[in-house]
Amino acid sequence: MLSPKVKPKWRRMALVLSAVLVLLAAAACGQKNKEGGASGAGEVIATYKDGQVTAEEFDKYLSVFTVLYPGYEQIVNIPEFREELVKQYIAYKILNTRASDEVKKQAASQVDEQYAFFEQQVESSPEQKKALDEADVSGEDVKAFMTLMMNAVEEMNSKVTEDDMKAEFEKRKSDFELVTVRHILVQTVNPQTQEEVRSKEEALKRAQEAKKKLEEGGDWDAIAKEYSDDPGSKDKGGLYEKQPAGGWVEGFKKASLEQELNVIGEPVETEFGYHVIKVEARESRNYDQLNEEEKTRIKGELAYNLMNEFMTKELPGLIEKIEPMKEEKSGDNGQKSDAGSQSQDKGEAEQGADGDKADGNGAQEGGASSGAAQNKNEASQNK
């Protein structure tokens, strides 16, 4: 439960991309479900400072987008949503022109790695190959799409300084405390299906029963196996050792930081159910003690904020005109109803590539990126 889902590398774009996806989702909310599309292939559909977008290039971008993010397929024909996608495309083009050679070099290495993994997936998945063929998307199209995005990602990452990262760390220092806990999770819902496992009343009663047995001297190994629904710890006596507190959902995190050491606390409710928690140790850290992954997550979160600021504050002033999206039947521009059905779903897209939510069975919400993940949820990911 404490380990984030491992996503394919080609999907794991930096957290900054999720800012765009959330803005897109928010823009589509409440809009009338009309179908819309770009105009004739050679027609200019948008202009911005020092550039333009043709229908042909946008349709290709949209085809790749829909294959890689099939969760958006049902709303991609909404004219208002397409307009937001045009804005996204313009943003990427602008950031690409701003990116230095060094930034593009760094992006290229990421693209090569992600594309190699993508090729492996396509080779092993007939469904993925079919989705690409039906959408008339080539490997080079996908690579160009990745390059466009990664140049934008690295451009935003390049603006984040070490001092920015240190300042962010100091703001949320408690998130990086290493905490050792034992816990028992009594689920109320199945995290994969969202179906109810047991009522809250039943779950609380079961959690209190487990707590009572532990307080009476019961063995953690035996009771965790009997009572816990967390596959990540039930066979280890409920143990999670030296985990960053910021990686846990709010209720669990609060208990891990505030609960008295070596005392079994009252059951704590989270979206996963009830947790019986015993905090065994807490260890504060300085910035220099963070590992590279944690620093990268801080950087990604700050880059996310910069992208959000660019999209909401600067970009509108750079766009000169976007032509109204014309209605078109679903399936135009190479989009098929089943295209990309084996690829990333909408939930993964909104997490961004490294939104790093938990694998759904307990407390972990994604290390240092949990704050950004929460912000995204309120509005509606690392390299």
Secondary structure, 3 states (H helix, E strand, C coil): CCCECCCCHHHCCCCHHHHHHHHHHHHHCCCCCCCCECCCCCCEEEEECCEEEEHHHHHHHHHHHHHHCHHHCCCCCCHHHHHHHHHHHHHHHHHHHHCCHHHHHHHHHHHHHHHHHHHHHHHHCHHHHHHHHHCCCCHHHHHHHHHHHHHHHHHHHHCCCHHHHHHHHHHCHHHHCEEEEEEEEEECECCCCCCECCCHHHHHHHHHHHHHHHHCCCCHHHHHHHHCCCCCCHHHCCEEEEEEHHHECHHHHHHHHHCCCCCECCCEEECCEEEEEEEEEEECCCHHHCCHHHHHHHHHHHHHHHHHHHHHHHHHHHEEEECCCECCCCCHHHCCCCCCCCCCCHHHHHHCCCCCCECCCCCECCHHHHHHHHHHHHHCCCC
